[in-house]
């Protein structure tokens, strides 16, 4: 197939691009390179530099590359920023997303894999979180993703655009070539590894009095390779659907820090801070639906394996792609 990966210069998009090409697909990457990195684009892919706010740029990429399907990763993703600049999130994640959908319809491309998020659920009513739970996002980031999910339903009904929306939990790890390099890094594992690399003095742990075994928050970490394989399987889905993507397990903040200490062999000082507002004690995915319907199985469920892959990449690129 010919796949246009929108946001393919970013963390997840770059590794999905790599795996798609490894499996024999032809890939074009559409990215404005404001958050992504030129060096994160697989050299075997065609790069179309452009912004989703510019419909003519999207149309030009469709005309030149003629994709059979699209993977969409080009959202703004910082929860905190969405609380101070909601306009950015609704413009990019909804309005610009509509530009992409309309370009797909105009080009008669009717297959989409959409990068969604567990933030559409808000504080969950129960754990693990399955697809039947009500969605009540508590920030503009989650609200914008949910709005786009709802738009997709109508584009399927009215235009016949078949989609699969994958709701992520905590993507982590790296491939041999590509890894996690955000200009504003909010994720725990790369921030802990920055301490191991000597780029930060300590790790700040927010909240040590939660009702969890060690008092710190528990999150469902999924290896980026496993997550990328879910996207490849979603390309072959015969129906439009929503799936939660996680391992069904969870690791606490303290467990992540301890694993990083073990894998790196470095001292990693910790400073304990008060809880942050809105952080639930546990976020764990129920992924039975995608396992049954698409045959997905995570292969790297151990936290140590996830962190080891990330550490290898960060040692190779200690300052990220811009080094």
C-alpha positions as CSV (number, residue, x, y, z in Angstrom):
1,X,0.0,0.0,0.0
2,X,0.9,3.7,-0.3
3,X,0.5,5.3,3.1
4,X,0.7,9.0,3.9
5,X,1.9,9.4,7.5
6,X,0.8,12.9,8.6
7,X,3.1,13.9,11.5
8,X,5.6,11.3,10.4
9,X,8.6,13.3,11.7
10,X,7.3,12.9,15.3
11,X,8.0,10.2,17.9
12,X,5.2,7.7,17.1
13,X,4.9,8.7,13.4
14,X,8.6,8.1,12.7
15,X,8.6,4.6,14.1
16,X,5.3,3.7,12.4
17,X,6.9,4.9,9.1
18,X,10.0,2.7,9.7
19,X,7.8,-0.4,10.4
20,X,5.6,0.3,7.4
21,X,8.5,0.5,5.1
22,X,10.1,-2.6,6.6
23,X,6.9,-4.4,5.8
24,X,7.0,-3.4,2.1
25,X,4.7,-0.4,2.1
26,X,5.5,2.9,0.3
27,X,5.4,5.8,2.7
28,X,5.1,9.5,2.3
29,X,5.5,11.8,5.3
30,X,3.6,15.1,5.6
31,X,5.0,17.2,8.4
32,X,5.6,20.9,9.2
33,X,8.7,20.1,11.3
34,X,7.7,22.4,14.1
35,X,7.5,19.6,16.7
36,X,8.9,16.8,14.6
37,X,12.5,16.5,13.3
38,X,13.8,16.2,9.8
39,X,16.3,13.6,11.0
40,X,13.4,11.5,12.4
41,X,12.1,10.9,8.9
42,X,13.1,7.6,7.5
43,X,15.4,8.2,4.5
44,X,13.4,5.6,2.5
45,X,10.2,7.8,2.8
46,X,9.2,10.7,0.7
47,X,8.9,14.0,2.7
48,X,6.3,16.6,2.0
49,X,6.9,19.6,4.2
50,X,3.6,21.4,4.9
51,X,1.1,22.4,7.5
52,X,-2.5,21.0,7.9
53,X,-3.7,24.6,8.1
54,X,-2.8,24.9,4.4
55,X,-5.3,22.9,2.4
56,X,-3.4,23.6,-0.8
57,X,-0.3,21.9,0.7
58,X,-2.3,18.9,1.7
59,X,-3.9,18.6,-1.7
60,X,-0.5,18.9,-3.4
61,X,0.8,16.0,-1.3
62,X,-2.2,13.8,-2.2
63,X,-1.7,14.7,-5.9
64,X,2.0,13.8,-5.9
65,X,1.9,10.8,-3.7
66,X,-1.5,9.3,-4.4
67,X,-1.9,7.4,-1.1
68,X,-4.2,4.5,-0.5
69,X,-4.5,5.3,3.2
70,X,-3.6,7.9,5.8
71,X,-2.2,7.7,9.3
72,X,-2.8,10.9,11.3
73,X,-0.4,11.8,14.2
74,X,-0.2,15.6,13.7
75,X,-2.0,16.8,16.8
76,X,-0.9,19.1,19.6
77,X,-0.5,17.0,22.7
78,X,0.5,18.9,25.8
79,X,-2.2,18.8,28.4
80,X,-0.9,21.7,30.4
81,X,-0.5,23.9,27.4
82,X,-4.1,23.1,26.3
83,X,-5.3,24.6,29.6
84,X,-3.5,27.9,28.9
85,X,-4.0,28.0,25.1
86,X,-7.1,26.1,24.2
87,X,-7.4,27.9,20.9
88,X,-4.3,26.2,19.6
89,X,-5.7,22.8,20.4
90,X,-9.1,23.3,18.8
91,X,-7.6,24.9,15.7
92,X,-4.9,22.2,15.2
93,X,-6.6,19.1,16.5
94,X,-10.1,19.9,15.1
95,X,-10.1,22.6,12.4
96,X,-6.8,21.4,10.8
97,X,-7.9,17.8,11.1
98,X,-11.0,18.7,9.1
99,X,-8.7,20.1,6.3
100,X,-7.1,16.6,6.2
101,X,-10.4,14.8,6.1
102,X,-11.8,17.0,3.3
103,X,-8.6,16.5,1.3
104,X,-9.0,12.8,1.7
105,X,-12.6,12.9,0.5
106,X,-11.6,15.1,-2.5
107,X,-8.8,12.6,-3.4
108,X,-11.1,9.6,-2.8
109,X,-8.9,8.2,-0.1
110,X,-11.3,6.4,2.3
111,X,-9.0,4.7,4.9
112,X,-7.6,6.5,8.0
113,X,-5.8,5.4,11.2
114,X,-6.2,8.1,13.8
115,X,-3.9,8.7,16.8
116,X,-6.3,9.4,19.7
117,X,-5.8,9.3,23.4
118,X,-7.1,8.0,26.7
119,X,-7.5,11.6,27.7
120,X,-10.9,11.5,26.0
121,X,-12.2,9.5,29.0
122,X,-11.2,11.9,31.8
123,X,-11.1,10.4,35.3
124,X,-12.3,6.8,34.7
125,X,-15.2,5.3,36.6
126,X,-13.3,2.0,36.8
127,X,-10.0,0.3,36.0
128,X,-9.0,-1.1,33.6
129,X,-10.4,1.4,31.1
130,X,-12.3,-0.3,28.3
131,X,-14.1,1.2,25.2
132,X,-17.5,1.2,26.9
133,X,-16.7,3.7,29.5
134,X,-18.2,7.2,29.2
135,X,-15.9,9.9,27.8
136,X,-15.7,13.0,30.0
137,X,-12.4,14.8,29.2
138,X,-11.2,17.4,31.7
139,X,-8.9,19.5,29.5
140,X,-9.0,21.0,26.0
141,X,-6.5,18.4,24.7
142,X,-8.8,15.5,25.5
143,X,-11.9,17.5,24.4
144,X,-10.3,18.2,21.0
145,X,-9.5,14.6,20.4
146,X,-13.0,13.5,21.4
147,X,-14.5,16.1,19.1
148,X,-12.4,14.7,16.2
149,X,-13.5,11.2,17.1
150,X,-17.1,12.3,16.8
151,X,-16.4,14.0,13.5
152,X,-15.0,10.7,12.2
153,X,-18.2,8.9,12.9
154,X,-20.1,11.4,10.6
155,X,-17.5,11.2,7.8
156,X,-17.9,7.5,7.9
157,X,-21.7,7.7,7.7
158,X,-21.8,10.4,5.1
159,X,-18.7,9.9,3.0
160,X,-17.8,6.3,3.6
161,X,-14.5,7.1,5.2
162,X,-13.4,4.0,7.1
163,X,-11.3,4.8,10.2
164,X,-9.7,3.2,13.2
165,X,-9.0,5.5,16.2
166,X,-6.4,4.1,18.6
167,X,-6.6,5.6,22.1
168,X,-3.1,5.5,23.6
169,X,-2.1,5.3,27.2
170,X,1.7,5.8,27.8
171,X,3.9,5.1,24.8
172,X,7.6,4.6,25.6
173,X,10.8,3.1,24.3
174,X,12.5,3.3,21.0
175,X,13.5,1.4,17.9
176,X,17.2,1.1,16.8
177,X,16.9,4.2,14.7
178,X,14.2,6.4,16.1
179,X,13.2,7.5,19.6
180,X,11.6,10.1,21.8
181,X,12.7,13.7,21.4
182,X,10.1,16.3,22.3
183,X,11.1,20.0,22.3
184,X,9.1,20.2,25.6
185,X,9.5,16.9,27.3
186,X,6.7,16.0,29.7
187,X,7.0,12.2,29.7
188,X,8.4,10.4,32.7
189,X,10.8,7.9,31.2
190,X,12.8,10.3,28.9
191,X,12.9,12.8,31.8
192,X,14.4,10.2,34.2
193,X,16.9,9.2,31.5
194,X,18.0,12.8,31.2
195,X,19.1,12.6,34.8
196,X,21.0,9.4,34.0
197,X,22.7,11.3,31.1
198,X,23.7,14.2,33.5
199,X,21.4,16.7,31.7
200,X,19.1,17.2,34.7
201,X,20.0,17.1,38.4
202,X,17.0,15.1,39.7
203,X,13.6,13.6,39.0
204,X,10.6,15.3,40.5
205,X,7.9,12.9,41.8
206,X,4.5,14.5,42.2
207,X,2.6,12.8,44.9
208,X,3.8,9.9,47.2
209,X,0.6,9.4,49.2
210,X,-1.7,7.8,46.6
211,X,-3.6,4.6,47.4
212,X,-1.2,2.5,45.4
213,X,1.4,0.0,46.8
214,X,4.2,2.5,46.9
215,X,2.2,5.7,47.1
216,X,3.0,7.0,43.6
217,X,0.9,7.0,40.5
218,X,0.6,3.9,38.3
219,X,0.5,4.2,34.5
220,X,0.2,1.6,31.6
221,X,3.4,1.9,29.6
222,X,3.4,0.3,26.1
223,X,6.5,-0.2,24.0
224,X,6.5,2.0,20.9
225,X,7.1,-1.0,18.7
226,X,4.0,-2.7,20.0
227,X,2.0,0.5,19.6
228,X,3.2,0.8,16.0
229,X,2.2,-2.8,15.2
230,X,-1.3,-1.9,16.3
231,X,-1.4,0.8,13.6
232,X,-0.3,-1.6,10.9
233,X,-3.0,-4.0,11.9
234,X,-5.6,-1.2,12.0
235,X,-4.9,-0.6,8.3
236,X,-6.5,-3.9,7.5
237,X,-9.6,-3.4,9.6
238,X,-12.8,-4.0,7.7
239,X,-14.9,-1.6,9.7
240,X,-14.6,1.8,11.5
241,X,-13.8,1.3,15.2
242,X,-12.3,2.6,18.4
243,X,-9.7,0.7,20.3
244,X,-7.8,1.3,23.6
245,X,-4.1,0.4,23.4
246,X,-2.1,-0.7,26.5
247,X,-0.7,-3.7,28.1
248,X,-3.3,-4.1,30.8
249,X,-0.6,-3.8,33.5
250,X,0.9,-0.8,35.1
251,X,4.1,0.5,36.7
252,X,4.4,3.2,39.4
253,X,6.6,6.2,39.2
254,X,9.0,4.7,41.7
255,X,9.1,1.5,39.7
256,X,10.1,3.5,36.6
257,X,12.8,5.3,38.5
258,X,14.1,2.0,39.9
259,X,14.1,0.3,36.5
260,X,16.0,3.3,35.0
261,X,18.6,3.0,37.8
262,X,19.1,-0.7,37.1
263,X,19.3,-0.4,33.3
264,X,21.6,2.7,33.3
265,X,23.7,1.8,36.3
266,X,23.5,5.5,37.3
267,X,22.4,7.3,40.4
268,X,19.1,9.1,39.8
269,X,18.2,11.4,42.7
270,X,14.5,12.0,43.4
271,X,12.8,15.0,44.9
272,X,9.3,14.4,46.2
273,X,6.7,17.1,45.4
274,X,3.0,17.4,46.3
275,X,0.3,15.9,44.1
276,X,-0.6,17.7,40.9
277,X,-4.2,18.5,40.4
278,X,-6.0,16.1,38.2
279,X,-3.6,13.2,38.4
280,X,-5.6,10.0,39.0
281,X,-3.9,7.2,41.0
282,X,-4.1,4.6,38.2
283,X,-4.6,4.6,34.5
284,X,-4.6,1.2,33.0
285,X,-6.0,0.1,29.6
286,X,-8.2,-2.9,28.8
287,X,-7.1,-4.0,25.4
288,X,-9.2,-7.1,24.9
289,X,-11.2,-5.7,22.1
290,X,-8.2,-5.0,19.7
291,X,-6.7,-8.4,20.6
292,X,-9.9,-10.2,19.7
293,X,-10.9,-8.2,16.6
294,X,-7.5,-7.4,15.1
295,X,-5.2,-10.1,16.6
296,X,-2.9,-7.6,18.3
297,X,-0.6,-8.9,21.1
298,X,2.1,-6.8,22.9
299,X,5.5,-8.4,22.7
300,X,7.4,-6.1,25.0
301,X,5.4,-6.0,28.2
302,X,8.2,-5.8,30.7
303,X,9.1,-2.3,31.9
304,X,12.8,-3.2,31.8
305,X,12.6,-4.0,28.1
306,X,10.9,-0.7,27.3
307,X,13.4,1.3,29.3
308,X,16.4,-0.6,27.9
309,X,15.4,0.3,24.3
310,X,14.9,3.9,25.3
311,X,18.3,4.1,27.0
312,X,20.1,2.6,24.0
313,X,18.6,5.3,21.8
314,X,19.3,8.2,24.2
315,X,22.9,7.0,24.5
316,X,23.2,7.2,20.7
317,X,21.4,10.6,20.6
318,X,22.1,12.2,24.0
319,X,20.9,15.6,22.8
320,X,18.2,14.2,20.5
321,X,18.0,14.6,16.8
322,X,19.4,18.2,16.8
323,X,22.7,17.0,18.3
